[in-house]
């Protein structure tokens, strides 16, 4: 038996004994949100408990920006990268690297709302011209694109300091997307986004891959 088959059998045994149900959310936080359940294993890198991943016996429909949750748990995890583990030409497992969301589901939904006071007209008007209305922003769409940027960052050969700075910038952009777009918020978002852009400019290939997501985030803060 090859090493790959041995690893595969070993993982299947661990999954059977220690795995559980994982809920995979697509289009998280949007009207188009869907979910499905699959058996998986929450794990972390050796001696690095903050580096968390979910592992599955088969390839599943999980992409950067999707959200994972262990059934029965309240913690939510955002997918930042996915990859196959192959040993001696044998598929061993499918892995989704994740980062913990700062809010649990109830808090996340509340954080994804911007309250608009005063007269509103057009598509967002609901209960009269002078009502206080909750307008859902495109927070989930922004997070999806920020997730794609995180995945690309993980593929760059960055030193530890640059990796930390760009990761913090992306996290801050996610937070700013949930705030009213004041001049101060827009300025701070531009500062972080410029940092993210500069990281990708070291490689034309990565810059091209990052451009669509950077464009979505830039247009959001520009109010377009």
C-alpha positions in Angstrom: 0.0 0.0 0.0 1.4 3.4 -1.0 2.0 6.2 1.5 -0.8 8.2 0.0 -3.3 5.3 0.6 -2.0 5.0 4.2 -2.6 8.7 4.8 -6.0 8.5 3.3 -7.0 5.6 5.5 -5.6 7.3 8.5 -7.6 10.4 7.9 -10.8 8.5 7.2 -10.4 6.8 10.6 -9.8 10.1 12.4 -12.8 11.7 10.6 -15.0 8.8 11.7 -13.9 9.0 15.3 -13.5 12.8 15.8 -15.4 14.4 13.0 -18.8 16.0 13.0 -21.3 17.9 11.0 -20.1 21.1 9.3 -22.6 23.6 7.9 -21.3 25.4 4.8 -23.0 28.8 4.1 -22.9 30.2 0.5 -23.7 33.9 -0.1 -23.5 34.5 3.6 -25.7 37.3 4.9 -27.5 37.9 1.6 -31.1 37.1 0.4 -29.5 34.4 -1.7 -27.9 32.6 1.3 -28.0 28.8 1.1 -26.3 26.1 3.1 -25.6 22.5 3.1 -24.1 20.0 5.7 -21.2 17.7 5.3 -19.1 15.6 7.7 -15.7 17.3 8.4 -13.0 17.8 11.0 -12.0 21.1 12.6 -8.2 21.1 13.0 -5.2 23.4 13.4 -1.6 23.5 12.4 0.8 21.8 14.9 1.8 24.2 17.7 -0.1 27.0 15.9 -3.7 26.9 17.4 -4.6 30.1 15.7 -4.1 28.6 12.2 -7.4 26.8 11.9 -8.7 24.7 9.0 -11.6 22.4 8.2 -10.8 19.1 6.6 -13.1 16.9 4.5 -12.8 13.4 3.0 -14.1 14.6 -0.4 -13.9 17.9 -2.3 -16.8 20.1 -1.4 -18.3 23.3 -2.8 -16.4 25.7 -0.5 -14.6 28.8 -1.8 -13.0 31.9 -0.2 -15.6 34.1 1.3 -17.9 31.2 2.3 -18.7 30.7 6.0 -18.3 27.4 8.0 -19.9 26.4 11.3 -19.7 23.3 13.4 -23.2 22.1 14.0 -24.2 23.0 17.6 -21.5 25.7 17.9 -21.9 29.4 17.8 -18.5 30.3 16.3 -18.4 31.2 12.6 -15.4 30.7 10.4 -14.7 32.5 7.1 -12.9 30.5 4.3 -9.7 32.3 3.1 -8.2 29.5 1.0 -8.9 25.9 -0.1 -6.6 23.2 -1.3 -6.3 19.5 -2.0 -3.8 17.4 0.0 -2.2 14.8 -2.4 0.4 12.2 -1.4 2.1 10.0 -4.0 -0.7 10.8 -6.5 -3.4 9.9 -4.1 -6.1 12.3 -2.9 -6.0 12.4 0.9 -8.3 15.2 1.9 -9.8 18.6 1.0 -8.9 21.4 3.3 -10.4 24.9 3.9 -8.2 27.3 5.7 -10.3 29.7 7.8 -10.3 32.7 10.0 -12.7 33.4 12.9 -15.3 35.9 12.3 -15.4 38.6 15.0 -19.2 38.3 15.4 -21.5 35.4 15.9 -24.5 35.0 13.7 -26.9 37.3 15.6 -24.3 40.0 16.1 -23.1 39.7 12.5 -26.6 40.4 11.2 -26.9 43.4 13.4 -23.5 44.6 12.4 -24.4 44.4 8.7 -27.1 47.1 9.0 -26.7 50.8 8.5 -29.4 52.9 9.9 -30.5 55.8 7.7 -32.3 58.6 9.5 -34.5 61.2 7.8 -36.4 61.3 4.6 -35.6 58.6 2.1 -36.9 58.2 -1.4 -36.8 55.5 -4.0 -36.1 51.8 -3.6 -35.2 51.9 0.1 -38.3 53.7 1.2 -40.5 51.4 3.3 -42.6 53.0 6.0 -42.9 56.6 5.0 -40.7 59.5 4.1 -39.6 60.3 7.6 -39.1 56.8 9.1 -35.9 55.3 10.4 -35.1 52.5 8.1 -32.6 49.6 8.3 -30.8 49.4 4.9 -28.8 46.2 4.4 -25.4 47.1 2.9 -23.4 44.9 0.6 -21.3 43.7 3.5 -21.4 40.1 2.5 -20.4 40.9 -1.1 -17.5 43.0 0.3 -16.4 40.1 2.6 -16.6 37.7 -0.4 -14.1 39.9 -2.3 -11.9 40.5 0.7 -11.8 36.7 1.2 -10.5 36.4 -2.4 -7.8 39.0 -1.6 -6.9 37.1 1.5 -6.5 33.9 -0.5 -4.2 35.6 -3.0 -2.2 37.2 -0.2 -1.6 33.7 1.2 0.0 32.7 -2.1 2.4 35.6 -2.1 6.0 35.2 -0.8 5.7 38.0 1.9 7.8 38.5 4.9 6.1 38.1 8.3 5.7 41.9 8.8 4.2 42.6 5.4 1.9 39.6 5.8 0.7 40.9 9.1 0.2 44.5 7.8 -1.9 43.5 4.8 -4.0 41.0 6.8 -4.8 43.8 9.3 -5.6 46.1 6.4 -8.1 43.6 4.9 -9.7 43.0 8.3 -10.1 46.8 8.9 -11.7 47.1 5.4 -14.3 44.5 6.5 -15.0 46.5 9.7 -15.2 49.8 7.8 -17.7 48.3 5.3 -20.2 48.1 8.2 -20.0 51.7 9.1 -21.8 54.7 7.5 -19.7 56.0 4.6 -18.6 59.3 6.2 -15.6 61.2 4.8 -13.5 59.8 7.6 -14.5 56.2 6.9 -13.8 56.6 3.2 -10.4 58.2 3.9 -9.4 55.3 6.2 -10.7 52.7 3.7 -8.7 54.3 0.9 -5.6 54.2 3.1 -6.0 50.5 3.8 -6.9 49.7 0.2 -3.9 51.5 -1.1 -1.7 49.3 1.1 -3.4 46.2 -0.2 -2.9 47.4 -3.8 0.8 48.1 -3.2 1.3 44.5 -1.9 0.0 43.1 -5.2 1.9 45.4 -7.4 5.1 43.4 -6.8 3.6 40.8 -9.2 1.8 41.6 -12.5 0.1 38.2 -12.4 -1.2 38.6 -8.9 -2.1 42.3 -9.5 -4.3 41.1 -12.4 -6.0 38.5 -10.3 -6.6 40.9 -7.4 -7.9 43.8 -9.6 -11.5 42.7 -9.9 -11.9 42.3 -6.1 -10.1 45.5 -5.4 -12.4 47.3 -7.9 -15.5 46.0 -6.1 -14.2 47.2 -2.7 -13.1 50.6 -4.1 -16.5 51.2 -5.8 -18.3 50.3 -2.6 -16.5 53.0 -0.6 -16.8 55.4 -3.4 -20.6 55.0 -3.2 -21.0 53.5 -6.7 
